[in-house]
Structures are given as C-alpha cells and as structure tokens.
Amino acid sequence: MINLNDYPFLKSLKNNRFFLLAGPCVIEDEESPFIIAEKLVQITRSLDIPFVFKGSYRKANRSRLDSFQGIGDEKALNVLKNISRQFDVPVVTDIHSCEEAAMAAEYVDILQIPAFLCRQTDLLVAAAKTGKTINIKKGQFLSGESMRFAVEKVQQSGNHSVMLTDRGNFFGYQDLVVDYRNIYEMQKNNVPVIMDVTHSLQQPNQTGGVTGGRPELIELISKAAVAVGADGIFMETHPDPAKAKSDGANMLRLDLVNNLLEKLVKIKQCL
C-alpha cells in the first residue's frame, strides 16, 4: 500500500481520483508557461484532481544539434519556481546528471529521471539525497518488473518518496507500444505509478531527425490507463502543438485537456 505521507502533494487524493502531471515539454519562454499553468490549475481544481505542473528546464536528449534546448537553466528554473509560488502547486522537472540534482532541487518539488537514464545509479542516488520526490520514468527498453531495482536504489539511499512512470516500450526502430501489464507490475513496489500518455505515442528515430507521434490516440491511451488502475496521468500540453519547440508531434492541445479529464474522472468513478 502506498504511504501518502511520503507524497505531500497527494494527501488530498481521493479514492475516486487520479493525480495529474502536465505542462509543456520545455520552458520555451518566460510568459507562456504561466498561461498554460493557469489553465491547468483552473481545470484540475474544478475537477478536484491533485495537480503537478511539469516543464523541462532544459532538453538534453535531442536528435539534432540545432534542436531547441532551452532559454537558460537559471531562467527556466526560476519560471518553474515562480509558477509554484503564484499558483500554489508543486512543480516537476527533468535532471540529467548528478550535479543537476542539487541545483534543480533548489527550485522544484519533484525531480524526474528521464527514461534513458533510469539505470544510472549515481544519478538516482544523487537525486535521492536531495530529499525531493523522485519520479523515475521506465526505460523504453525495460520491463515493469525490472523497475524495482531503480526504486530500491532510491529507497536504500534514504528516500522513500519515489514514483514510477511508464512511457511505452520500443516496438521496432521507429515506434512504441504500451503494455498495461507494466502498471500492474510496477505497483507491486507500493509506489505511485503514472502513465505518460503523450510520450508513449512518440514515433522516435525519424529520418528527418524530428520525433513523430500519434496524438489522436491520447484519449485512448489515457482511458485505458485509468481503467487498469494507474495512480496518475502524465501529459504534455501546449496551446498550439504545431508551434511547440519540443515534442509537438505528440502533445495534447491545451483546449482539449478539460474534456479529456472529465472523461477520465467518470471512468475512475466507475471502478
């Protein structure tokens, strides 16, 4: 059983609800994240869904050298910190190295370990030692069962506030597939398990060097995740995904979020 005392932002979570991590892929500027956050806060509070604002302060894993990486670490981290203060919500961001763990922890509530780095022992230990909640994304190359070792690395480093997120498994070279058994298997660790409903629809390794996606399937993936008992939903959203500077091909348009969440709440209430 999940000990909610290890997750302060989940203490208001009700049995007929899930929690949401959502926001843009990356902090693109100093204004638009506040617009996105304000809309998401309004929606989640009306639906009584615990909410965490998500935004990467820097994108380290990009296909091409000329891909947008960020507006500057300190500037982006301050955007996240100010969103947390203005809207009274926790915030989450990715880290990529041991040095980044302590730095980012000064600004955010949750540190996220990218899927490709989920086996990096030093990174997991460094993140754990910050005392922040650690959200570990399951590698596209791993099974749900194998993620118990990532959980153990954090817990054995003295931090019991850890979560797991599924984001699909490699299916050939240029596609992903979601195996919902992974949610069941990862929940055996007695930690919150989240379904990333946008990255799981990526089509990576495209010949043009820009990741593709199937955003028309976000609702399908989300409904199935809630139906099988996912504790949380992770999604990236943007007012105009076609103009997003990262991962626009698999984002949910911001004006579609409310309708989707209403449907997911109804599904959860029926379980």
N, C-alpha and C positions, 0 to 999 in steps of 0.2 A: 504494500500500500504506500502511496506517495505521502510523504510528510510535508504538508503545506507550510509548516514553519520554516522549511528550508527555502521557500519561494515567496517572499513578502508580497510580490505583485499578484499572487494567486489566492491570497487569503479571502478575497471576495468571490471566488469562483463557486458557482452553484452546480448542483448535480446535473441540471438540465442545460448546462452551458459548456462551451469550449473557450479557450482564450485565443487571441489573435496577435501575431507579429506581422506588421505590414508597414509599407512605406516604399520610397523609391529605391532603385538598385544602388545608386550612388548619390551623394550630396553633389548636385550639379552646380549650385549657386547658393547664395545666401538668402534668397527670398522664397523660391518655390517649395522647399521642404516645409515651411510654415503653413503654406496654403494646403498642402497635402495632409499635414498633421491635423490642422483644424477640422478638415472634412472627416477624417477618420475618427477623431475624438468625438465629434458630433454623432456619427453613426453608431459607434460602439457603445457610447453612453445611452443612447436611446434604446439599444437592444440589450443592454446590461451584459456586455461582453468585456472581460478584462483585456486591456489593450497595451501593447508594447510598440513604440514607434521604431521602425527599422530603417537604417541608412548606412551604407558603407562610406567611411570617411575617405577611403582610397581603394581603388581596384587594382590589386597586384597581379591577378591572374587574367591576362588579356591575350587574345590571339596574336595581335599585331602591335608593333612598337608605337604606331601612331594612334592607337586606341586611347580614348579619354580615360584618365586615371583618377582625376580629382582636382579640387580647387586649392589644395594645400592642406596638409594634415591638421595643423592647429586651427585653421579657419573652419574646416569641416567639423572637427570635433567640438568647437565652440557652438556651431549651429545645433548639433545634437544636444549639447548641454542646455542651451537656451530653450530648445523645444521642450525638454523635460521640465524646466522651470516654468515656462509660460503655460503649458497645458497640464501640468501635474501628472505626467505619465512617465514610466520607465522607458529607457532607450537602449537599443542593442546595435552593435557594430562588429564587423569582422576584424580579426587581427591575423598577422601573417608570420610574426617572428616573436621570439622571447622578449626582445626589447620593447616591442609594441604593446605587450600585455600590460605592463605597469603604466605606460604612457596613456593608453586608451582608458584604463580603469579610473583615471582621474576625472573622466568626463561622462562615462556611461554606466549603466546598471548591469548590463549583461554583455559578456564577451562571447563572440561567436567564432568557432573554429571552422574554417572552410572545409568542405568535403575532401579535397585533395590533401589536406594536412591533418586529417583526423587520427593518423597513426603516429604523428610526430611527438614523441614522448616529452622532449624538452619543452615544446610549446604548450602541451597540456599541463605540465607541472607548473610552468611559469604562470599560466592563466589561473590555475587553481589557487596559487599562493596569493593572488590579489584579493581573494575573499569574495569576488563577484560571482554571480550566477554564470555558469558556463554552458553555452548551447553548442553541442558538437553535431555537426552535420555528418551523416553517414556517407562514407565514400561510395561513389558510383560503382566501385569495384568490390564492395564488401557485402556480406550478408548481415541481416539484422542480428543474428546470434553473435557474430564476432564483435559487435559494438560494446559488449560487456567489458572488454579489456580497456577500451577508452574510458568508460565510466569508472572502472577500478583505478585507473591512473589518477584521475581527478580526486576520487574519494580517498585513496590511500595517501594523497598529498594534503589531506586535511580539509577538503572542501566537499560538502555533501549537497551543494546546490548545483546540480548538473541536469541538463536536459539533452534529449536526442532528437534529431530531425532527419527524416527520410526525404531524399530528393531524387529518387529513382535509381535504376541500375543501367549500366551500359547495355545496349542492345545493338550489337554490331558496332560500326565505327561512327555512325552519324545519327544515332537515336538513343532514347532512353525508354524504359518501361517501368511501371510501378508494380511492385509485388507487395500487396497489402498484408501478406504474412509477416513482413518486416515490422509492422506496427505492433502486432501481437508479440513477436519475439523480443522486441526492444522494451516493451512494457514489463517484461519479466525482471528487469533491473530495478523496478519500483521507482522510476523517474518519469517525469512528463515526457510524452512522445508527441512530436509535432509532424505534420505532413506539409512539406513545401510544395504547394500546388502550382507554382509557376516555373521554378527551375526544373521540376520533374517533367516538364513539357518541352524542355530545350531540345534542339537538334544541333549538337556540337560538331566541330571539325568540318564546317562547310568550306568548300574550296575557295570562297572569297575572303575567308578569314573573319567572317562575322557570324556569330551563332544564330541559328534559326530557331523556330518554335511553333507550337500549336496552341495559341491562346484560346481558341474556340473550345478547347477541351477543359479549361479551368473549372467550369461548373461541374462537369462530370467527375473529375478527379477529387474535387472538394466534397461533393456529396458522398462519394464512396468512402473517403477518409473519415468523415464524421460518422457514417453508418457503421463502420467497423470499429469505432471507438477511439479515434485519435483524440488526444487531450487538447491539442492546439492546432491551429492552421497558420501557416506562413505564406504570405504572398507579397509580390512586388506590384506596385500600382503607380500610375502616372496619369496626369490629366490628358496627355497626348503621347501614347507609347511610341508612335512613329517618329517623334522628335526626341525621345529619351536618348541619353548619351551612353547608356549601357543596358543591355538585355531587353530592349524594347520589343523584340520579337516574341517574347513570352510573357509580357506584363498584362495585367488586367487594367482596363481603362477605369479611371477613378470614379466616373459617374455610374459604373456598373457594380461597385462594391456593395452598396446598400441592398440592392435587390438580391445579390448572391447570399449575403449574410442572413437576410431574412429567411431565405430558403433553408440555409444550414441550421438555423435555430429551430425551425419547425421539425426538421429531421431529428435533431438531438432530443427534442421534447418527446418524441415518439418512442425513444429507446428505453 
